[in-house]
């Protein structure tokens, strides 16, 4: 699962849509890829 930036400054974790697809202090956006063959270095 991809996670989004934690937009809640408290110890709670909320993403930009006020959902919980994040965790406390997460400051980036994760991207899911199908497999390593599609990843370009």
mmCIF entry with sequence, helices, sheets and N, C-alpha, C, O atoms, coordinates in Angstrom:
data_MODEL
# 
_entry.id   MODEL 
# 
_entity.id                         1 
_entity.type                       polymer 
_entity.pdbx_number_of_molecules   1 
# 
_entity_poly.entity_id                      1 
_entity_poly.type                           'polypeptide(L)' 
_entity_poly.nstd_linkage                   no 
_entity_poly.nstd_monomer                   no 
_entity_poly.pdbx_seq_one_letter_code       
;(UNK)(UNK)(UNK)(UNK)(UNK)(UNK)(UNK)(UNK)(UNK)(UNK)(UNK)(UNK)(UNK)(UNK)(UNK)(UNK)
(UNK)(UNK)(UNK)(UNK)(UNK)(UNK)(UNK)(UNK)(UNK)(UNK)(UNK)(UNK)(UNK)(UNK)(UNK)(UNK)
(UNK)(UNK)(UNK)(UNK)(UNK)(UNK)(UNK)(UNK)(UNK)
;
_entity_poly.pdbx_seq_one_letter_code_can   XXXXXXXXXXXXXXXXXXXXXXXXXXXXXXXXXXXXXXXXX 
_entity_poly.pdbx_strand_id                 A 
# 
loop_
_entity_poly_seq.entity_id 
_entity_poly_seq.num 
_entity_poly_seq.mon_id 
_entity_poly_seq.hetero 
1 1  UNK n 
1 2  UNK n 
1 3  UNK n 
1 4  UNK n 
1 5  UNK n 
1 6  UNK n 
1 7  UNK n 
1 8  UNK n 
1 9  UNK n 
1 10 UNK n 
1 11 UNK n 
1 12 UNK n 
1 13 UNK n 
1 14 UNK n 
1 15 UNK n 
1 16 UNK n 
1 17 UNK n 
1 18 UNK n 
1 19 UNK n 
1 20 UNK n 
1 21 UNK n 
1 22 UNK n 
1 23 UNK n 
1 24 UNK n 
1 25 UNK n 
1 26 UNK n 
1 27 UNK n 
1 28 UNK n 
1 29 UNK n 
1 30 UNK n 
1 31 UNK n 
1 32 UNK n 
1 33 UNK n 
1 34 UNK n 
1 35 UNK n 
1 36 UNK n 
1 37 UNK n 
1 38 UNK n 
1 39 UNK n 
1 40 UNK n 
1 41 UNK n 
# 
_struct_asym.id          A 
_struct_asym.entity_id   1 
# 
_struct_conf.conf_type_id            HELX_P 
_struct_conf.id                      HELX_P1 
_struct_conf.pdbx_PDB_helix_id       AA1 
_struct_conf.beg_label_comp_id       UNK 
_struct_conf.beg_label_asym_id       A 
_struct_conf.beg_label_seq_id        36 
_struct_conf.pdbx_beg_PDB_ins_code   ? 
_struct_conf.end_label_comp_id       UNK 
_struct_conf.end_label_asym_id       A 
_struct_conf.end_label_seq_id        38 
_struct_conf.pdbx_end_PDB_ins_code   ? 
_struct_conf.beg_auth_comp_id        UNK 
_struct_conf.beg_auth_asym_id        A 
_struct_conf.beg_auth_seq_id         36 
_struct_conf.end_auth_comp_id        UNK 
_struct_conf.end_auth_asym_id        A 
_struct_conf.end_auth_seq_id         38 
_struct_conf.pdbx_PDB_helix_class    5 
_struct_conf.details                 ? 
_struct_conf.pdbx_PDB_helix_length   3 
# 
_struct_conf_type.id          HELX_P 
_struct_conf_type.criteria    ? 
_struct_conf_type.reference   ? 
# 
loop_
_atom_site.group_PDB 
_atom_site.id 
_atom_site.type_symbol 
_atom_site.label_atom_id 
_atom_site.label_alt_id 
_atom_site.label_comp_id 
_atom_site.label_asym_id 
_atom_site.label_entity_id 
_atom_site.label_seq_id 
_atom_site.pdbx_PDB_ins_code 
_atom_site.Cartn_x 
_atom_site.Cartn_y 
_atom_site.Cartn_z 
_atom_site.occupancy 
_atom_site.B_iso_or_equiv 
_atom_site.pdbx_formal_charge 
_atom_site.auth_seq_id 
_atom_site.auth_comp_id 
_atom_site.auth_asym_id 
_atom_site.auth_atom_id 
_atom_site.pdbx_PDB_model_num 
ATOM 1   N N  . UNK A 1 1  ? 0.845  -1.173 0.000   1.00 0.00 ? 1  UNK A N  1 
ATOM 2   C CA . UNK A 1 1  ? 0.000  0.000  0.000   1.00 0.00 ? 1  UNK A CA 1 
ATOM 3   C C  . UNK A 1 1  ? 0.891  1.237  0.000   1.00 0.00 ? 1  UNK A C  1 
ATOM 4   O O  . UNK A 1 1  ? 1.910  1.279  0.690   1.00 0.00 ? 1  UNK A O  1 
ATOM 5   N N  . UNK A 1 2  ? 0.504  2.230  -0.768  1.00 0.00 ? 2  UNK A N  1 
ATOM 6   C CA . UNK A 1 2  ? 1.218  3.505  -0.799  1.00 0.00 ? 2  UNK A CA 1 
ATOM 7   C C  . UNK A 1 2  ? 0.681  4.408  0.310   1.00 0.00 ? 2  UNK A C  1 
ATOM 8   O O  . UNK A 1 2  ? -0.523 4.442  0.564   1.00 0.00 ? 2  UNK A O  1 
ATOM 9   N N  . UNK A 1 3  ? 1.567  5.124  0.953   1.00 0.00 ? 3  UNK A N  1 
ATOM 10  C CA . UNK A 1 3  ? 1.197  6.064  2.004   1.00 0.00 ? 3  UNK A CA 1 
ATOM 11  C C  . UNK A 1 3  ? 1.403  7.487  1.526   1.00 0.00 ? 3  UNK A C  1 
ATOM 12  O O  . UNK A 1 3  ? 2.227  7.749  0.650   1.00 0.00 ? 3  UNK A O  1 
ATOM 13  N N  . UNK A 1 4  ? 0.643  8.405  2.111   1.00 0.00 ? 4  UNK A N  1 
ATOM 14  C CA . UNK A 1 4  ? 0.728  9.816  1.774   1.00 0.00 ? 4  UNK A CA 1 
ATOM 15  C C  . UNK A 1 4  ? 1.371  10.592 2.925   1.00 0.00 ? 4  UNK A C  1 
ATOM 16  O O  . UNK A 1 4  ? 1.659  10.030 3.981   1.00 0.00 ? 4  UNK A O  1 
ATOM 17  N N  . UNK A 1 5  ? 1.589  11.878 2.706   1.00 0.00 ? 5  UNK A N  1 
ATOM 18  C CA . UNK A 1 5  ? 2.163  12.752 3.727   1.00 0.00 ? 5  UNK A CA 1 
ATOM 19  C C  . UNK A 1 5  ? 1.189  12.885 4.894   1.00 0.00 ? 5  UNK A C  1 
ATOM 20  O O  . UNK A 1 5  ? -0.018 13.025 4.697   1.00 0.00 ? 5  UNK A O  1 
ATOM 21  N N  . UNK A 1 6  ? 1.731  12.840 6.110   1.00 0.00 ? 6  UNK A N  1 
ATOM 22  C CA . UNK A 1 6  ? 0.941  13.056 7.316   1.00 0.00 ? 6  UNK A CA 1 
ATOM 23  C C  . UNK A 1 6  ? 0.684  14.549 7.454   1.00 0.00 ? 6  UNK A C  1 
ATOM 24  O O  . UNK A 1 6  ? 1.612  15.314 7.716   1.00 0.00 ? 6  UNK A O  1 
ATOM 25  N N  . UNK A 1 7  ? -0.570 14.975 7.280   1.00 0.00 ? 7  UNK A N  1 
ATOM 26  C CA . UNK A 1 7  ? -0.933 16.390 7.324   1.00 0.00 ? 7  UNK A CA 1 
ATOM 27  C C  . UNK A 1 7  ? -1.362 16.843 8.720   1.00 0.00 ? 7  UNK A C  1 
ATOM 28  O O  . UNK A 1 7  ? -1.551 18.040 8.937   1.00 0.00 ? 7  UNK A O  1 
ATOM 29  N N  . UNK A 1 8  ? -1.517 15.934 9.657   1.00 0.00 ? 8  UNK A N  1 
ATOM 30  C CA . UNK A 1 8  ? -1.978 16.260 11.005  1.00 0.00 ? 8  UNK A CA 1 
ATOM 31  C C  . UNK A 1 8  ? -0.774 16.542 11.900  1.00 0.00 ? 8  UNK A C  1 
ATOM 32  O O  . UNK A 1 8  ? 0.054  15.653 12.098  1.00 0.00 ? 8  UNK A O  1 
ATOM 33  N N  . UNK A 1 9  ? -0.651 17.753 12.445  1.00 0.00 ? 9  UNK A N  1 
ATOM 34  C CA . UNK A 1 9  ? 0.511  18.088 13.264  1.00 0.00 ? 9  UNK A CA 1 
ATOM 35  C C  . UNK A 1 9  ? 0.510  17.430 14.651  1.00 0.00 ? 9  UNK A C  1 
ATOM 36  O O  . UNK A 1 9  ? 1.524  17.466 15.348  1.00 0.00 ? 9  UNK A O  1 
ATOM 37  N N  . UNK A 1 10 ? -0.610 16.836 15.054  1.00 0.00 ? 10 UNK A N  1 
ATOM 38  C CA . UNK A 1 10 ? -0.674 16.164 16.354  1.00 0.00 ? 10 UNK A CA 1 
ATOM 39  C C  . UNK A 1 10 ? -0.095 14.758 16.233  1.00 0.00 ? 10 UNK A C  1 
ATOM 40  O O  . UNK A 1 10 ? 0.487  14.407 15.206  1.00 0.00 ? 10 UNK A O  1 
ATOM 41  N N  . UNK A 1 11 ? -0.254 13.961 17.275  1.00 0.00 ? 11 UNK A N  1 
ATOM 42  C CA . UNK A 1 11 ? 0.238  12.580 17.237  1.00 0.00 ? 11 UNK A CA 1 
ATOM 43  C C  . UNK A 1 11 ? -0.675 11.673 16.416  1.00 0.00 ? 11 UNK A C  1 
ATOM 44  O O  . UNK A 1 11 ? -0.333 10.524 16.140  1.00 0.00 ? 11 UNK A O  1 
ATOM 45  N N  . UNK A 1 12 ? -1.840 12.197 16.028  1.00 0.00 ? 12 UNK A N  1 
ATOM 46  C CA . UNK A 1 12 ? -2.717 11.469 15.117  1.00 0.00 ? 12 UNK A CA 1 
ATOM 47  C C  . UNK A 1 12 ? -2.112 11.526 13.716  1.00 0.00 ? 12 UNK A C  1 
ATOM 48  O O  . UNK A 1 12 ? -1.270 12.380 13.442  1.00 0.00 ? 12 UNK A O  1 
ATOM 49  N N  . UNK A 1 13 ? -2.527 10.641 12.845  1.00 0.00 ? 13 UNK A N  1 
ATOM 50  C CA . UNK A 1 13 ? -2.023 10.627 11.471  1.00 0.00 ? 13 UNK A CA 1 
ATOM 51  C C  . UNK A 1 13 ? -3.192 10.712 10.503  1.00 0.00 ? 13 UNK A C  1 
ATOM 52  O O  . UNK A 1 13 ? -4.073 9.853  10.507  1.00 0.00 ? 13 UNK A O  1 
ATOM 53  N N  . UNK A 1 14 ? -3.197 11.746 9.677   1.00 0.00 ? 14 UNK A N  1 
ATOM 54  C CA . UNK A 1 14 ? -4.244 11.939 8.658   1.00 0.00 ? 14 UNK A CA 1 
ATOM 55  C C  . UNK A 1 14 ? -3.592 12.397 7.370   1.00 0.00 ? 14 UNK A C  1 
ATOM 56  O O  . UNK A 1 14 ? -2.713 13.259 7.381   1.00 0.00 ? 14 UNK A O  1 
ATOM 57  N N  . UNK A 1 15 ? -4.028 11.815 6.248   1.00 0.00 ? 15 UNK A N  1 
ATOM 58  C CA . UNK A 1 15 ? -3.497 12.236 4.954   1.00 0.00 ? 15 UNK A CA 1 
ATOM 59  C C  . UNK A 1 15 ? -4.258 13.464 4.449   1.00 0.00 ? 15 UNK A C  1 
ATOM 60  O O  . UNK A 1 15 ? -5.085 14.020 5.173   1.00 0.00 ? 15 UNK A O  1 
ATOM 61  N N  . UNK A 1 16 ? -3.985 13.888 3.218   1.00 0.00 ? 16 UNK A N  1 
ATOM 62  C CA . UNK A 1 16 ? -4.577 15.109 2.660   1.00 0.00 ? 16 UNK A CA 1 
ATOM 63  C C  . UNK A 1 16 ? -6.085 15.031 2.503   1.00 0.00 ? 16 UNK A C  1 
ATOM 64  O O  . UNK A 1 16 ? -6.742 16.059 2.342   1.00 0.00 ? 16 UNK A O  1 
ATOM 65  N N  . UNK A 1 17 ? -6.643 13.828 2.546   1.00 0.00 ? 17 UNK A N  1 
ATOM 66  C CA . UNK A 1 17 ? -8.094 13.671 2.429   1.00 0.00 ? 17 UNK A CA 1 
ATOM 67  C C  . UNK A 1 17 ? -8.725 13.351 3.779   1.00 0.00 ? 17 UNK A C  1 
ATOM 68  O O  . UNK A 1 17 ? -9.883 12.940 3.851   1.00 0.00 ? 17 UNK A O  1 
ATOM 69  N N  . UNK A 1 18 ? -7.953 13.545 4.852   1.00 0.00 ? 18 UNK A N  1 
ATOM 70  C CA . UNK A 1 18 ? -8.389 13.253 6.230   1.00 0.00 ? 18 UNK A CA 1 
ATOM 71  C C  . UNK A 1 18 ? -8.609 11.770 6.468   1.00 0.00 ? 18 UNK A C  1 
ATOM 72  O O  . UNK A 1 18 ? -9.324 11.385 7.393   1.00 0.00 ? 18 UNK A O  1 
ATOM 73  N N  . UNK A 1 19 ? -8.003 10.943 5.641   1.00 0.00 ? 19 UNK A N  1 
ATOM 74  C CA . UNK A 1 19 ? -8.047 9.502  5.829   1.00 0.00 ? 19 UNK A CA 1 
ATOM 75  C C  . UNK A 1 19 ? -6.804 9.045  6.584   1.00 0.00 ? 19 UNK A C  1 
ATOM 76  O O  . UNK A 1 19 ? -5.991 9.872  6.997   1.00 0.00 ? 19 UNK A O  1 
ATOM 77  N N  . UNK A 1 20 ? -6.654 7.764  6.763   1.00 0.00 ? 20 UNK A N  1 
ATOM 78  C CA . UNK A 1 20 ? -5.531 7.228  7.517   1.00 0.00 ? 20 UNK A CA 1 
ATOM 79  C C  . UNK A 1 20 ? -4.519 6.481  6.642   1.00 0.00 ? 20 UNK A C  1 
ATOM 80  O O  . UNK A 1 20 ? -3.887 5.533  7.109   1.00 0.00 ? 20 UNK A O  1 
ATOM 81  N N  . UNK A 1 21 ? -4.357 6.896  5.377   1.00 0.00 ? 21 UNK A N  1 
ATOM 82  C CA . UNK A 1 21 ? -3.355 6.273  4.504   1.00 0.00 ? 21 UNK A CA 1 
ATOM 83  C C  . UNK A 1 21 ? -2.005 6.932  4.714   1.00 0.00 ? 21 UNK A C  1 
ATOM 84  O O  . UNK A 1 21 ? -1.367 7.390  3.766   1.00 0.00 ? 21 UNK A O  1 
ATOM 85  N N  . UNK A 1 22 ? -1.579 6.973  5.968   1.00 0.00 ? 22 UNK A N  1 
ATOM 86  C CA . UNK A 1 22 ? -0.315 7.566  6.371   1.00 0.00 ? 22 UNK A CA 1 
ATOM 87  C C  . UNK A 1 22 ? 0.030  7.039  7.747   1.00 0.00 ? 22 UNK A C  1 
ATOM 88  O O  . UNK A 1 22 ? -0.703 6.222  8.304   1.00 0.00 ? 22 UNK A O  1 
ATOM 89  N N  . UNK A 1 23 ? 1.122  7.491  8.290   1.00 0.00 ? 23 UNK A N  1 
ATOM 90  C CA . UNK A 1 23 ? 1.466  7.211  9.683   1.00 0.00 ? 23 UNK A CA 1 
ATOM 91  C C  . UNK A 1 23 ? 2.128  8.450  10.262  1.00 0.00 ? 23 UNK A C  1 
ATOM 92  O O  . UNK A 1 23 ? 2.620  9.301  9.522   1.00 0.00 ? 23 UNK A O  1 
ATOM 93  N N  . UNK A 1 24 ? 2.139  8.552  11.590  1.00 0.00 ? 24 UNK A N  1 
ATOM 94  C CA . UNK A 1 24 ? 2.602  9.760  12.266  1.00 0.00 ? 24 UNK A CA 1 
ATOM 95  C C  . UNK A 1 24 ? 4.015  10.135 11.839  1.00 0.00 ? 24 UNK A C  1 
ATOM 96  O O  . UNK A 1 24 ? 4.948  9.341  11.963  1.00 0.00 ? 24 UNK A O  1 
ATOM 97  N N  . UNK A 1 25 ? 4.157  11.352 11.337  1.00 0.00 ? 25 UNK A N  1 
ATOM 98  C CA . UNK A 1 25 ? 5.464  11.869 10.951  1.00 0.00 ? 25 UNK A CA 1 
ATOM 99  C C  . UNK A 1 25 ? 5.900  11.547 9.538   1.00 0.00 ? 25 UNK A C  1 
ATOM 100 O O  . UNK A 1 25 ? 6.973  11.986 9.122   1.00 0.00 ? 25 UNK A O  1 
ATOM 101 N N  . UNK A 1 26 ? 5.105  10.791 8.776   1.00 0.00 ? 26 UNK A N  1 
ATOM 102 C CA . UNK A 1 26 ? 5.483  10.439 7.401   1.00 0.00 ? 26 UNK A CA 1 
ATOM 103 C C  . UNK A 1 26 ? 5.509  11.712 6.561   1.00 0.00 ? 26 UNK A C  1 
ATOM 104 O O  . UNK A 1 26 ? 4.511  12.429 6.491   1.00 0.00 ? 26 UNK A O  1 
ATOM 105 N N  . UNK A 1 27 ? 6.649  11.996 5.919   1.00 0.00 ? 27 UNK A N  1 
ATOM 106 C CA . UNK A 1 27 ? 6.778  13.269 5.198   1.00 0.00 ? 27 UNK A CA 1 
ATOM 107 C C  . UNK A 1 27 ? 7.033  13.107 3.709   1.00 0.00 ? 27 UNK A C  1 
ATOM 108 O O  . UNK A 1 27 ? 7.611  13.992 3.076   1.00 0.00 ? 27 UNK A O  1 
ATOM 109 N N  . UNK A 1 28 ? 6.612  11.999 3.153   1.00 0.00 ? 28 UNK A N  1 
ATOM 110 C CA . UNK A 1 28 ? 6.761  11.777 1.720   1.00 0.00 ? 28 UNK A CA 1 
ATOM 111 C C  . UNK A 1 28 ? 5.559  11.034 1.170   1.00 0.00 ? 28 UNK A C  1 
ATOM 112 O O  . UNK A 1 28 ? 4.639  10.684 1.909   1.00 0.00 ? 28 UNK A O  1 
ATOM 113 N N  . UNK A 1 29 ? 5.574  10.800 -0.114  1.00 0.00 ? 29 UNK A N  1 
ATOM 114 C CA . UNK A 1 29 ? 4.535  10.009 -0.765  1.00 0.00 ? 29 UNK A CA 1 
ATOM 115 C C  . UNK A 1 29 ? 5.183  8.763  -1.335  1.00 0.00 ? 29 UNK A C  1 
ATOM 116 O O  . UNK A 1 29 ? 6.175  8.849  -2.058  1.00 0.00 ? 29 UNK A O  1 
ATOM 117 N N  . UNK A 1 30 ? 4.632  7.613  -1.016  1.00 0.00 ? 30 UNK A N  1 
ATOM 118 C CA . UNK A 1 30 ? 5.150  6.342  -1.507  1.00 0.00 ? 30 UNK A CA 1 
ATOM 119 C C  . UNK A 1 30 ? 4.491  6.012  -2.842  1.00 0.00 ? 30 UNK A C  1 
ATOM 120 O O  . UNK A 1 30 ? 3.313  6.301  -3.052  1.00 0.00 ? 30 UNK A O  1 
ATOM 121 N N  . UNK A 1 31 ? 5.246  5.417  -3.722  1.00 0.00 ? 31 UNK A N  1 
ATOM 122 C CA . UNK A 1 31 ? 4.724  4.981  -5.014  1.00 0.00 ? 31 UNK A CA 1 
ATOM 123 C C  . UNK A 1 31 ? 4.868  3.474  -5.108  1.00 0.00 ? 31 UNK A C  1 
ATOM 124 O O  . UNK A 1 31 ? 5.957  2.938  -4.902  1.00 0.00 ? 31 UNK A O  1 
ATOM 125 N N  . UNK A 1 32 ? 3.789  2.797  -5.414  1.00 0.00 ? 32 UNK A N  1 
ATOM 126 C CA . UNK A 1 32 ? 3.817  1.352  -5.589  1.00 0.00 ? 32 UNK A CA 1 
ATOM 127 C C  . UNK A 1 32 ? 4.163  1.043  -7.043  1.00 0.00 ? 32 UNK A C  1 
ATOM 128 O O  . UNK A 1 32 ? 3.655  1.690  -7.959  1.00 0.00 ? 32 UNK A O  1 
ATOM 129 N N  . UNK A 1 33 ? 5.013  0.069  -7.248  1.00 0.00 ? 33 UNK A N  1 
ATOM 130 C CA . UNK A 1 33 ? 5.355  -0.360 -8.607  1.00 0.00 ? 33 UNK A CA 1 
ATOM 131 C C  . UNK A 1 33 ? 4.959  -1.807 -8.796  1.00 0.00 ? 33 UNK A C  1 
ATOM 132 O O  . UNK A 1 33 ? 4.886  -2.573 -7.836  1.00 0.00 ? 33 UNK A O  1 
ATOM 133 N N  . UNK A 1 34 ? 4.709  -2.171 -10.016 1.00 0.00 ? 34 UNK A N  1 
ATOM 134 C CA . UNK A 1 34 ? 4.249  -3.533 -10.326 1.00 0.00 ? 34 UNK A CA 1 
ATOM 135 C C  . UNK A 1 34 ? 5.308  -4.565 -9.973  1.00 0.00 ? 34 UNK A C  1 
ATOM 136 O O  . UNK A 1 34 ? 5.008  -5.563 -9.317  1.00 0.00 ? 34 UNK A O  1 
ATOM 137 N N  . UNK A 1 35 ? 6.557  -4.333 -10.407 1.00 0.00 ? 35 UNK A N  1 
ATOM 138 C CA . UNK A 1 35 ? 7.671  -5.222 -10.088 1.00 0.00 ? 35 UNK A CA 1 
ATOM 139 C C  . UNK A 1 35 ? 8.989  -4.489 -10.359 1.00 0.00 ? 35 UNK A C  1 
ATOM 140 O O  . UNK A 1 35 ? 8.977  -3.388 -10.910 1.00 0.00 ? 35 UNK A O  1 
ATOM 141 N N  . UNK A 1 36 ? 10.094 -5.069 -9.987  1.00 0.00 ? 36 UNK A N  1 
ATOM 142 C CA . UNK A 1 36 ? 11.385 -4.412 -10.131 1.00 0.00 ? 36 UNK A CA 1 
ATOM 143 C C  . UNK A 1 36 ? 11.775 -4.174 -11.588 1.00 0.00 ? 36 UNK A C  1 
ATOM 144 O O  . UNK A 1 36 ? 12.577 -3.281 -11.862 1.00 0.00 ? 36 UNK A O  1 
ATOM 145 N N  . UNK A 1 37 ? 11.238 -4.938 -12.520 1.00 0.00 ? 37 UNK A N  1 
ATOM 146 C CA . UNK A 1 37 ? 11.573 -4.779 -13.931 1.00 0.00 ? 37 UNK A CA 1 
ATOM 147 C C  . UNK A 1 37 ? 11.097 -3.435 -14.492 1.00 0.00 ? 37 UNK A C  1 
ATOM 148 O O  . UNK A 1 37 ? 11.678 -2.935 -15.456 1.00 0.00 ? 37 UNK A O  1 
ATOM 149 N N  . UNK A 1 38 ? 10.060 -2.849 -13.911 1.00 0.00 ? 38 UNK A N  1 
ATOM 150 C CA . UNK A 1 38 ? 9.561  -1.580 -14.410 1.00 0.00 ? 38 UNK A CA 1 
ATOM 151 C C  . UNK A 1 38 ? 10.226 -0.372 -13.729 1.00 0.00 ? 38 UNK A C  1 
ATOM 152 O O  . UNK A 1 38 ? 10.008 0.772  -14.129 1.00 0.00 ? 38 UNK A O  1 
ATOM 153 N N  . UNK A 1 39 ? 11.029 -0.636 -12.707 1.00 0.00 ? 39 UNK A N  1 
ATOM 154 C CA . UNK A 1 39 ? 11.711 0.452  -12.015 1.00 0.00 ? 39 UNK A CA 1 
ATOM 155 C C  . UNK A 1 39 ? 12.948 0.868  -12.786 1.00 0.00 ? 39 UNK A C  1 
ATOM 156 O O  . UNK A 1 39 ? 13.764 0.024  -13.157 1.00 0.00 ? 39 UNK A O  1 
ATOM 157 N N  . UNK A 1 40 ? 13.093 2.150  -13.028 1.00 0.00 ? 40 UNK A N  1 
ATOM 158 C CA . UNK A 1 40 ? 14.229 2.674  -13.776 1.00 0.00 ? 40 UNK A CA 1 
ATOM 159 C C  . UNK A 1 40 ? 15.163 3.368  -12.787 1.00 0.00 ? 40 UNK A C  1 
ATOM 160 O O  . UNK A 1 40 ? 14.727 4.186  -11.978 1.00 0.00 ? 40 UNK A O  1 
ATOM 161 N N  . UNK A 1 41 ? 16.399 3.046  -12.859 1.00 0.00 ? 41 UNK A N  1 
ATOM 162 C CA . UNK A 1 41 ? 17.386 3.665  -11.946 1.00 0.00 ? 41 UNK A CA 1 
ATOM 163 C C  . UNK A 1 41 ? 17.888 4.919  -12.525 1.00 0.00 ? 41 UNK A C  1 
ATOM 164 O O  . UNK A 1 41 ? 18.722 5.590  -11.917 1.00 0.00 ? 41 UNK A O  1 
# 
